[in-house]
Amino acid sequence: MRHGVQLLLVFLVLVLAVPASVSASSEGGHGGGDSKKKEKSEKKEKGDKKEAGKAENGVITIGPLVVNILSNKGYRFLRLEMIVECADNEAAERLVKADAKEELILMLSNKVADNLLANSGKMILRKELIDLFSKYTGPDKVKNLYFAEFVFQ
């Protein structure tokens, strides 16, 4: 009986291995099917994601950032992602430089979670962020700021 089970296992392994080799050869042989799949996934990745830190039409995404913020219960985490509209790409890309990003993190880490829970607190934060970013881009270069992600934990 044990011998029969072993033969059955060997048979199943051989049968299951055959379709993989047949499908590869039907794609033009020599692994052509895999390269086509790889090309499609590379095109998809390039089309879906733009390069980090690069602005497009004056719009740049900042984040997601995770920052410790103050709370009555000690520290909490804020995960924040923003979309910033600027007058041009040069101004937008200035916002992801190290000095601007550091000042952003320092500003956010001094915020109190309870003040940011209400929409009014978020609108005040938006105004403060636009003012901060204008310091790096120049006056009237930051047109608008949108929160793409705003999560407390």
N, C-alpha and C positions, 0 to 999 in steps of 0.2 A: 504494500500500500504506500509506504514512504517513497519507494522508487517511482511510483505513478505520479505522486505529487511533485517530485523533482522534475520529471519529464514535462508535466503540465506547466510548471513555472518556466522552464527553458523554452517551451513552445510559445508561451505568452510573450516572453521577452523578445523572441525572434519576430513574432508577428507584429508586435507593437513597434519594433525598430524599422521594419520595412516601409511603412507609409512615409516616415520622415525622409528616407532616402529617395523614395519615388517622387515626393512633392518637390524636393530640391532639384531633381533632374528634369522635372516638367517645367521648371522656371528657366530653362536654358542651360542647366548643368553648372557645375563648379560653384555652387553656392550663390548663384545669381539672384535668387529670391531674397536672401538675407540682405544683399546690398541695396535692393530696391526698397525694402522695409526701412533700412537705415537712412536712405536718402529722404524718404517721406517724413520720418521722425525728425531729421535735421531741419527740413523745410518748415515743419510745424513749429519747432522750437524757435526758429528765427522769426517766423511770422507772428507768433503769439507774444513774445517778450521783446521789449526793446532793451537796449543796453543800459545797465545801471549807471546813473550819473550823467546821462545824456538827455538833453532837452529836445523836444520836438515841437515846433511852432510856438516856442516860448513856454511850453508846459513841461514840468518836471515832477516826478514822484519822489518824495522824501520818505524814507522808511521802508519797511516798518521798523520803528524804534521801540525798545523796551527800556523804561526808565522807572527807577524807584521814586515814588512821590510820597509826600507826608500824609498821614492820616491820624485820626484820634486813637486808632488801634496800632500805632507804629507805622511801619512802611507798607505801602501797597505798590503794585506794579501797574504801570500804564503802558499799553501797547498802542502806538499811534502811527498812522500812515497818512500822509497829506499829499494832495495834488496842488501844486502852486502854479498859477498862471502869471507869467511875466511879459514884459514888453518884447523881449527877444531871447534867443537861446543863450547868449553870453551871460545875461543877467541871471537866467534860471540856473545855469550850471555853476554859477558862483555860490549858490546856496548849499551845495554839497561838498564844498571845500572843508578842510579840517577845522579851521577857526570858526566858521559859521556853524558847523555841526556841533562843536564843543559848546558854544554859547547857547545853542538850542537846548542841548542836554542839561546844562546848568540851570537854565531858566525853568525847564519843565520839572526838574528835581526839587525846586523850591515851591512848587504848587501844592495846594492842599486838596486831597481827593474830594472832600465834601463840597468844596466850592465848584468843582468841575462836573458834578453829577447832573445839575440842572442845565437846561439848554442855555439859560442866560450866562452861566459860567463858561460854557463852551464858546459862546459868541464873544465874550470878553477875551478869552484865550485866543480866538481867531484874530482879533484886533491887535493883541500884543504880539502875536507871531508875525503879522504883516508888518508891524512897526520894526520888529527885530530884523526881518529879512530885508526891509528897505534900507537898513543900515549898511548892508553888504551889496545890494544891487544899485543903490542910488535912489533918490526921491522919485516917486511916481512910477517906478519900474515894476513893482509887484501889483498886479491887477486884481487878483482874487486868490483865495485859499479855500480848499475844500478838504474836509476830513473824510478819508476813504476808510479808515479804521480807527476806532476809539474804544478801547476795551480796558476795563479795570479788573484787577484780580487781587 
